[in-house]
Amino acid sequence: MSDERGYKIAVIGDPEFTLGFRLAGIRDILDVEDERAVEAAVRNVLGNTDVGIVVIPHDLFIKLPAGIKREIEERVEPTFVKVGGEMGIEELKEKIRRAIGVDLWK
């Protein structure tokens, strides 16, 4: 599945997490079973210029090495959307502000 710019949406997670995304028609699914597989999957999508949005469970994101997390946070694309855990609306608002350069909530 692609967003309006033609970029793909990718999902990283265990098979239980990714099942709903598969049913929704998203094809770029990276099933992972351990922390090493998560790191490899993240590096894979970071190197794929067709991916614009990456969905990942928050509990897997926090287990990534600090260098990769820093690279993800500094990039505009692909945008990582962390689901569950401590991820809140404020983090999503900040990502939108950084992506478009305007704070829509002011």
Rosetta constraint file for C-alpha pairs under 8 A:
AtomPair CA 1 CA 8 HARMONIC 5.74 0.50
AtomPair CA 1 CA 9 HARMONIC 5.96 0.50
AtomPair CA 1 CA 25 HARMONIC 6.57 0.50
AtomPair CA 1 CA 26 HARMONIC 4.93 0.50
AtomPair CA 1 CA 27 HARMONIC 6.35 0.50
AtomPair CA 1 CA 28 HARMONIC 7.76 0.50
AtomPair CA 2 CA 6 HARMONIC 5.27 0.50
AtomPair CA 2 CA 7 HARMONIC 5.08 0.50
AtomPair CA 2 CA 8 HARMONIC 4.19 0.50
AtomPair CA 2 CA 9 HARMONIC 5.77 0.50
AtomPair CA 3 CA 7 HARMONIC 5.53 0.50
AtomPair CA 3 CA 8 HARMONIC 6.38 0.50
AtomPair CA 3 CA 9 HARMONIC 7.07 0.50
AtomPair CA 3 CA 52 HARMONIC 7.77 0.50
AtomPair CA 6 CA 50 HARMONIC 7.90 0.50
AtomPair CA 7 CA 50 HARMONIC 5.21 0.50
AtomPair CA 7 CA 51 HARMONIC 5.32 0.50
AtomPair CA 7 CA 52 HARMONIC 4.96 0.50
AtomPair CA 7 CA 53 HARMONIC 7.67 0.50
AtomPair CA 8 CA 28 HARMONIC 7.48 0.50
AtomPair CA 8 CA 50 HARMONIC 5.81 0.50
AtomPair CA 8 CA 51 HARMONIC 4.53 0.50
AtomPair CA 8 CA 52 HARMONIC 5.68 0.50
AtomPair CA 8 CA 53 HARMONIC 6.79 0.50
AtomPair CA 9 CA 26 HARMONIC 7.00 0.50
AtomPair CA 9 CA 28 HARMONIC 6.69 0.50
AtomPair CA 9 CA 51 HARMONIC 5.90 0.50
AtomPair CA 9 CA 52 HARMONIC 6.13 0.50
AtomPair CA 9 CA 53 HARMONIC 4.84 0.50
AtomPair CA 9 CA 54 HARMONIC 5.87 0.50
AtomPair CA 9 CA 55 HARMONIC 7.67 0.50
AtomPair CA 10 CA 26 HARMONIC 7.35 0.50
AtomPair CA 10 CA 27 HARMONIC 7.55 0.50
AtomPair CA 10 CA 28 HARMONIC 4.73 0.50
AtomPair CA 10 CA 29 HARMONIC 5.78 0.50
AtomPair CA 10 CA 30 HARMONIC 7.54 0.50
AtomPair CA 10 CA 45 HARMONIC 7.66 0.50
AtomPair CA 10 CA 51 HARMONIC 6.55 0.50
AtomPair CA 10 CA 53 HARMONIC 6.25 0.50
AtomPair CA 10 CA 54 HARMONIC 4.77 0.50
AtomPair CA 10 CA 55 HARMONIC 6.31 0.50
AtomPair CA 11 CA 18 HARMONIC 6.74 0.50
AtomPair CA 11 CA 21 HARMONIC 7.50 0.50
AtomPair CA 11 CA 28 HARMONIC 6.42 0.50
AtomPair CA 11 CA 29 HARMONIC 4.90 0.50
AtomPair CA 11 CA 30 HARMONIC 6.09 0.50
AtomPair CA 11 CA 54 HARMONIC 5.56 0.50
AtomPair CA 11 CA 55 HARMONIC 4.69 0.50
AtomPair CA 11 CA 56 HARMONIC 6.08 0.50
AtomPair CA 12 CA 18 HARMONIC 7.19 0.50
AtomPair CA 12 CA 29 HARMONIC 6.17 0.50
AtomPair CA 12 CA 30 HARMONIC 4.82 0.50
AtomPair CA 12 CA 31 HARMONIC 6.07 0.50
AtomPair CA 12 CA 32 HARMONIC 6.99 0.50
AtomPair CA 12 CA 38 HARMONIC 7.36 0.50
AtomPair CA 12 CA 41 HARMONIC 6.96 0.50
AtomPair CA 12 CA 42 HARMONIC 7.68 0.50
AtomPair CA 12 CA 54 HARMONIC 7.27 0.50
AtomPair CA 12 CA 55 HARMONIC 6.23 0.50
AtomPair CA 12 CA 56 HARMONIC 5.09 0.50
AtomPair CA 12 CA 57 HARMONIC 7.62 0.50
AtomPair CA 13 CA 17 HARMONIC 5.73 0.50
AtomPair CA 13 CA 18 HARMONIC 5.90 0.50
AtomPair CA 13 CA 30 HARMONIC 6.59 0.50
AtomPair CA 13 CA 31 HARMONIC 5.34 0.50
AtomPair CA 13 CA 32 HARMONIC 5.51 0.50
AtomPair CA 13 CA 33 HARMONIC 7.88 0.50
AtomPair CA 13 CA 38 HARMONIC 7.58 0.50
AtomPair CA 13 CA 56 HARMONIC 6.08 0.50
AtomPair CA 13 CA 57 HARMONIC 6.51 0.50
AtomPair CA 13 CA 60 HARMONIC 7.57 0.50
AtomPair CA 14 CA 18 HARMONIC 6.29 0.50
AtomPair CA 14 CA 31 HARMONIC 5.16 0.50
AtomPair CA 14 CA 32 HARMONIC 5.03 0.50
AtomPair CA 14 CA 33 HARMONIC 5.87 0.50
AtomPair CA 15 CA 19 HARMONIC 5.95 0.50
AtomPair CA 15 CA 31 HARMONIC 5.60 0.50
AtomPair CA 15 CA 32 HARMONIC 7.34 0.50
AtomPair CA 17 CA 21 HARMONIC 7.96 0.50
AtomPair CA 17 CA 57 HARMONIC 7.89 0.50
AtomPair CA 18 CA 22 HARMONIC 6.28 0.50
AtomPair CA 18 CA 29 HARMONIC 6.92 0.50
AtomPair CA 18 CA 31 HARMONIC 7.10 0.50
AtomPair CA 19 CA 23 HARMONIC 6.33 0.50
AtomPair CA 20 CA 24 HARMONIC 6.22 0.50
AtomPair CA 21 CA 25 HARMONIC 6.52 0.50
AtomPair CA 21 CA 26 HARMONIC 5.64 0.50
AtomPair CA 22 CA 26 HARMONIC 5.27 0.50
AtomPair CA 22 CA 27 HARMONIC 6.54 0.50
AtomPair CA 22 CA 29 HARMONIC 7.40 0.50
AtomPair CA 30 CA 41 HARMONIC 6.45 0.50
AtomPair CA 32 CA 37 HARMONIC 5.38 0.50
AtomPair CA 32 CA 38 HARMONIC 5.79 0.50
AtomPair CA 32 CA 41 HARMONIC 7.66 0.50
AtomPair CA 33 CA 37 HARMONIC 6.46 0.50
AtomPair CA 33 CA 38 HARMONIC 7.64 0.50
AtomPair CA 34 CA 38 HARMONIC 6.43 0.50
AtomPair CA 35 CA 39 HARMONIC 6.34 0.50
AtomPair CA 35 CA 60 HARMONIC 7.57 0.50
AtomPair CA 35 CA 63 HARMONIC 7.06 0.50
AtomPair CA 35 CA 64 HARMONIC 7.49 0.50
AtomPair CA 36 CA 40 HARMONIC 6.27 0.50
AtomPair CA 37 CA 41 HARMONIC 6.06 0.50
AtomPair CA 38 CA 42 HARMONIC 6.15 0.50
AtomPair CA 38 CA 60 HARMONIC 7.23 0.50
AtomPair CA 38 CA 64 HARMONIC 7.63 0.50
AtomPair CA 39 CA 43 HARMONIC 6.21 0.50
AtomPair CA 39 CA 64 HARMONIC 6.35 0.50
AtomPair CA 39 CA 65 HARMONIC 7.98 0.50
AtomPair CA 40 CA 44 HARMONIC 6.13 0.50
AtomPair CA 41 CA 45 HARMONIC 6.43 0.50
AtomPair CA 42 CA 46 HARMONIC 6.14 0.50
AtomPair CA 43 CA 47 HARMONIC 6.28 0.50
AtomPair CA 44 CA 48 HARMONIC 6.46 0.50
AtomPair CA 45 CA 49 HARMONIC 7.90 0.50
AtomPair CA 45 CA 51 HARMONIC 6.55 0.50
AtomPair CA 45 CA 54 HARMONIC 7.79 0.50
AtomPair CA 45 CA 78 HARMONIC 7.98 0.50
AtomPair CA 46 CA 78 HARMONIC 6.99 0.50
AtomPair CA 51 CA 77 HARMONIC 7.95 0.50
AtomPair CA 51 CA 78 HARMONIC 6.06 0.50
AtomPair CA 52 CA 77 HARMONIC 5.66 0.50
AtomPair CA 52 CA 78 HARMONIC 4.30 0.50
AtomPair CA 52 CA 79 HARMONIC 6.15 0.50
AtomPair CA 53 CA 77 HARMONIC 7.30 0.50
AtomPair CA 53 CA 78 HARMONIC 5.16 0.50
AtomPair CA 53 CA 79 HARMONIC 4.79 0.50
AtomPair CA 53 CA 80 HARMONIC 5.89 0.50
AtomPair CA 53 CA 81 HARMONIC 7.19 0.50
AtomPair CA 54 CA 78 HARMONIC 6.59 0.50
AtomPair CA 54 CA 79 HARMONIC 6.09 0.50
AtomPair CA 54 CA 80 HARMONIC 4.67 0.50
AtomPair CA 54 CA 81 HARMONIC 6.00 0.50
AtomPair CA 55 CA 80 HARMONIC 5.89 0.50
AtomPair CA 55 CA 81 HARMONIC 4.81 0.50
AtomPair CA 55 CA 82 HARMONIC 6.02 0.50
AtomPair CA 55 CA 83 HARMONIC 7.05 0.50
AtomPair CA 56 CA 60 HARMONIC 7.00 0.50
AtomPair CA 56 CA 61 HARMONIC 6.70 0.50
AtomPair CA 56 CA 80 HARMONIC 7.10 0.50
AtomPair CA 56 CA 81 HARMONIC 6.27 0.50
AtomPair CA 56 CA 82 HARMONIC 5.08 0.50
AtomPair CA 56 CA 83 HARMONIC 6.15 0.50
AtomPair CA 57 CA 61 HARMONIC 6.41 0.50
AtomPair CA 57 CA 82 HARMONIC 5.36 0.50
AtomPair CA 57 CA 83 HARMONIC 4.74 0.50
AtomPair CA 57 CA 84 HARMONIC 6.17 0.50
AtomPair CA 57 CA 85 HARMONIC 7.81 0.50
AtomPair CA 58 CA 62 HARMONIC 6.30 0.50
AtomPair CA 58 CA 82 HARMONIC 4.87 0.50
AtomPair CA 58 CA 83 HARMONIC 5.37 0.50
AtomPair CA 58 CA 84 HARMONIC 5.61 0.50
AtomPair CA 58 CA 85 HARMONIC 5.46 0.50
AtomPair CA 58 CA 86 HARMONIC 7.16 0.50
AtomPair CA 58 CA 87 HARMONIC 6.72 0.50
AtomPair CA 59 CA 63 HARMONIC 6.83 0.50
AtomPair CA 59 CA 84 HARMONIC 7.70 0.50
AtomPair CA 59 CA 85 HARMONIC 6.48 0.50
AtomPair CA 60 CA 64 HARMONIC 6.97 0.50
AtomPair CA 61 CA 69 HARMONIC 7.63 0.50
AtomPair CA 61 CA 82 HARMONIC 7.23 0.50
AtomPair CA 64 CA 68 HARMONIC 6.59 0.50
AtomPair CA 64 CA 69 HARMONIC 6.39 0.50
AtomPair CA 65 CA 69 HARMONIC 6.44 0.50
AtomPair CA 66 CA 70 HARMONIC 6.06 0.50
AtomPair CA 67 CA 71 HARMONIC 6.25 0.50
AtomPair CA 68 CA 72 HARMONIC 6.18 0.50
AtomPair CA 69 CA 73 HARMONIC 6.15 0.50
AtomPair CA 70 CA 74 HARMONIC 6.16 0.50
AtomPair CA 71 CA 75 HARMONIC 6.30 0.50
AtomPair CA 72 CA 78 HARMONIC 8.00 0.50
AtomPair CA 72 CA 79 HARMONIC 7.74 0.50
AtomPair CA 72 CA 80 HARMONIC 7.13 0.50
AtomPair CA 75 CA 79 HARMONIC 7.28 0.50
AtomPair CA 76 CA 95 HARMONIC 7.86 0.50
AtomPair CA 76 CA 98 HARMONIC 7.15 0.50
AtomPair CA 76 CA 99 HARMONIC 5.70 0.50
AtomPair CA 79 CA 95 HARMONIC 7.74 0.50
AtomPair CA 81 CA 92 HARMONIC 7.66 0.50
AtomPair CA 82 CA 87 HARMONIC 6.15 0.50
AtomPair CA 83 CA 87 HARMONIC 6.48 0.50
AtomPair CA 87 CA 91 HARMONIC 6.59 0.50
AtomPair CA 88 CA 92 HARMONIC 6.71 0.50
AtomPair CA 89 CA 93 HARMONIC 6.07 0.50
AtomPair CA 90 CA 94 HARMONIC 6.20 0.50
AtomPair CA 91 CA 95 HARMONIC 6.33 0.50
AtomPair CA 92 CA 96 HARMONIC 6.31 0.50
AtomPair CA 93 CA 97 HARMONIC 6.14 0.50
AtomPair CA 93 CA 103 HARMONIC 7.82 0.50
AtomPair CA 94 CA 98 HARMONIC 6.14 0.50
AtomPair CA 94 CA 103 HARMONIC 7.99 0.50
AtomPair CA 95 CA 99 HARMONIC 6.05 0.50
AtomPair CA 96 CA 100 HARMONIC 6.18 0.50
AtomPair CA 96 CA 101 HARMONIC 7.89 0.50
AtomPair CA 96 CA 103 HARMONIC 7.75 0.50
AtomPair CA 97 CA 101 HARMONIC 5.21 0.50
AtomPair CA 97 CA 102 HARMONIC 5.10 0.50
AtomPair CA 97 CA 103 HARMONIC 4.97 0.50
AtomPair CA 97 CA 104 HARMONIC 7.20 0.50
AtomPair CA 98 CA 102 HARMONIC 7.36 0.50
